[in-house]
Amino acid sequence: MREQLTRETTANVYLVLFSLSVLLNIFLLCQHFSFHSPSRPSSTISELSWTRRAAAEAEAVAAISCSGHGRAYVDGVLDNWRPTCECNTCYIGSDCSVLLSNCSADVDSGDPLFLEPYWMQHAAKGAVVLSGWHRMSYSTTDHFKSLELENHIRLLHAAVGNAITDGKYLVFGTGSTQLINALVYALSPENTSSPASVVATVPYYPMYKEQTELFNGRDYEWEGATAKWRNSNKTNFIEFVTSPNNPDCLLCDSVLGGSSVIYDHAYYWPHFTAIPEPADGDVMIFTVSKLSGHAGSRFGWAFIKDENVYNKVSNYLQYNSMGASRDTQSRIFNYVKLILAEIGSNADIFEFGFNKLRKRWQRLQALVNSSSRFSLQQLSPQYCTYFKKIRDPSPAYAWLKCENEEDADCAEVLMKGGIISRGGTKFGSSTQYTRLSLLKTDDNFEMLLQKFKPLVASSDENTSEISSF
Amino acid sequence: MREQLTRETTANVYLVLFSLSVLLNIFLLCQHFSFHSPSRPSSTISELSWTRRAAAEAEAVAAISCSGHGRAYVDGVLDNWRPTCECNTCYIGSDCSVLLSNCSADVDSGDPLFLEPYWMQHAAKGAVVLSGWHRMSYSTTDHFKSLELENHIRLLHAAVGNAITDGKYLVFGTGSTQLINALVYALSPENTSSPASVVATVPYYPMYKEQTELFNGRDYEWEGATAKWRNSNKTNFIEFVTSPNNPDCLLCDSVLGGSSVIYDHAYYWPHFTAIPEPADGDVMIFTVSKLSGHAGSRFGWAFIKDENVYNKVSNYLQYNSMGASRDTQSRIFNYVKLILAEIGSNADIFEFGFNKLRKRWQRLQALVNSSSRFSLQQLSPQYCTYFKKIRDPSPAYAWLKCENEEDADCAEVLMKGGIISRGGTKFGSSTQYTRLSLLKTDDNFEMLLQKFKPLVASSDENTSEISSF
């Protein structure tokens, strides 16, 4: 009897163990089929092959911690074969965690890192993968230009409403920088004893003067400020009109009203200004640096109405560099597509940029207005056809004026206070002015405010109303 | 008794079932841990996140079939949102499967697609992934230049033994194209009444003349062939020396022996020529187009001994384009690293390029030598310090001469025969010569031979010994 009971217990024990084991089988089988399900995102091992190494490397480098005050890149300076962190203003250390105590806020350049967080937030959409054989040829889909990138740029301008492009030719440049001299060359007479006079209205972007003088072509000559030529009988002008203007961000137009006007609309995007109407010049320059923030890519474009001018520019670009890098065109194509697709969504880059720069302007304004030592350019709220509302200013630069006589050299005043700015004489203006870039990282902007506070506080007539910002 | 047996059998059955279930669990657990093992390639789903979309897209586009006579790219012309195939010479159709019956072989440009198969064979090593926030800034690790790329370029020259770079400054250009005028500018006197005379020895690369004349700077002037100036008292020359020369691929040196010589060493790599010794000029240009085949990337570099010249070139590059695209620098960094790592291995790119071009030259030579209608430049086997042996010629171009009086315009003769070449007058030479590019795809080269055969066969003095090739 006892034996019968033992055998029955044994059988029951095995049954229980078997049942438990079967449950584990079922669980593990579910896991197994789940990993290999066709409905899983198309990035299982079985579907990614030659891109794996590079993708893994990119993610590993992106994951290197730089304490939120820097970032590492795949081609960064190597330390033990590992790219090192590249730190924001005033941060140092292998992980950018140390804030230098006595460090200047460098707001000299228009480096558009204010858009970096946008791309970090949209990492998946912003990634670009290029094969080893990607576009090896000199030729791409429209000679040296990507046809689809051309198409999408036109679509973007139409969607944003900031430029009329129909009936105009399109050229690509290695930055709008390259297009500046290309256009001066193309608009100049050939083999002439009377070179074209290249002019701009003060304050102007220094590049126009510096570049024209450096290249020193026989058919053009830098002739300074438009004010000098207002009542002149001269006709052969090439006038640069930057709108919004760099450095003071005002919307403006041609002063001399001549036939050769180069409209530089680098900043004519909703990040920086209201869009009252689409620009419609015969020659209009734009740059990706100020659209998406990819200044390092070196990519710009221009719309040109006149066919002869277009042919001359194309010729120049062919002989200067055989066009803009096809790698860069591929990368920028991805970004233009994305920006276009996200218009009006909660991932709208213009919304992102506008909000960030508006807050920066408000905080800086509050600080500057708390004393009469300094003043800023006057910018008013304006109706914007893109946002379909009256919107506050969100300029790229502060055009700061030192109001006191003893602050004759404004850039020098700021330099002594630990702020590196770009002095007014560079823009053809006076030393009473200096330009502060509002385009850089959050760390950089915070450092600017931190350094500015004592300068404002040390003014004789300050109101001590430096509100918390 | 029977009941005892039944109970025992039942227990045994449960034991067997339990054992089988345990074995299944062990198997499934091994599978599970194998997928998540740290030693597995770092590309499991749990390890790839933001790069997945772009990686999958790149692989999908690379997998589009173009019948082996073309390829699709991620930024190709879209048809139903799918990039279309871009076909090789004379192939058409949505999958490049149709060979046009009456189509010219276009061997005009030096488009280096002969290296495309190399990069397709090394797909994993050649892939590059760029994040959306990759190098947005104007500045990179050495102002506008990637420090690691600079380092690796120097290492590569040392490893190949084709240039002495110690004690020389390094600049990057948007193609060597950009560096040509930058160097002419930098070597010219400033604000002079006696502009520098820019010269080259016939036959010369057309770009030197065309670019110098287009930019038309006040401090330099194109003054033609060196032969004109051999016995001149003039001293202010800027002489271009291309070695190996484009178009005839001969190794050569300065003719005028002046102080300002620009050595264009675009082709001074083992693909194209023996390396008898490292080049050691004070100014030396190289281009990635002819190193790795990435002509579309627009990237070149130059070594410069004199600090003043270097500063002037850097200044020019800043004002022309603010340096070369940082995207491109990142991509090329990957390729230079790879090429360096594979030196001497069975993935040596120079071995690959040399073998391909050598075979092409032999086949073309056999065809040309089968009649006296045409002749080619004389190239001999030569000792190469890279391959450490005497090696056959493997030139980039055929510098074809039409020997018969009635074939006065050689390019025209070939054009009528269905070959588009680059006529000798472009190189400052006579119409008796024309240049054939041997650098393009296999399809292109086969088409060249196919079109050339009848031209040779139609010669009066052919020997009918057109060997099978």
Interface residues (C-beta under 8 A of the other chain):
Chain A: E3 Q4 R7 E8 T10 A11 Y14 L15 L17 F18 S21 V22 L24 N25 L28 L29 Q31 H32 F35 R40 P41 S42 S43 T44 I45 E47 L48 S49 W50 T51 R52 R53 A54 A55 A56 E57 A58 E59 A60 A62 R71 Y73 V74 D75 G76 V77 L78 E86 S109 D111 P112 L113 L115 E116 W119 M120 H122 A123 A124 K125 G126 A127 V128 V129 L130 S131 G132 W133 H134 R135 M136 S137 Y138 S139 T140 T141 S146 L147 E148 L149 G173 T174 G175 T177 Q178 N181 Y185 M207 E210 Q211 L214 F215 N216 G217 R218 D219 S289 G293 H294 A295 G296 S297 R298 F299 N315 Y316 Y319 N320 S321 M322 G323 A324 S325 R326 D327 T328 Q329 S330 R331 F333 N334 Y335
Chain B: E3 Q4 R7 E8 T10 A11 Y14 L15 L17 F18 S21 V22 L24 N25 L28 L29 Q31 H32 F35 P41 S42 S43 T44 I45 E47 L48 S49 W50 T51 R52 R53 A54 A55 A56 E57 A58 E59 A62 R71 Y73 V74 D75 G76 V77 L78 E86 S109 D111 P112 L113 L115 E116 W119 M120 H122 A123 A124 K125 G126 A127 V128 V129 L130 S131 G132 W133 H134 R135 M136 S137 Y138 S139 T140 T141 S146 L147 E148 L149 G173 T174 G175 T177 Q178 N181 Y185 M207 E210 Q211 L214 F215 N216 G217 R218 D219 S289 G293 H294 A295 G296 S297 R298 F299 N315 Y316 Y319 N320 S321 M322 G323 A324 S325 R326 D327 T328 Q329 S330 R331 F333 N334 Y335
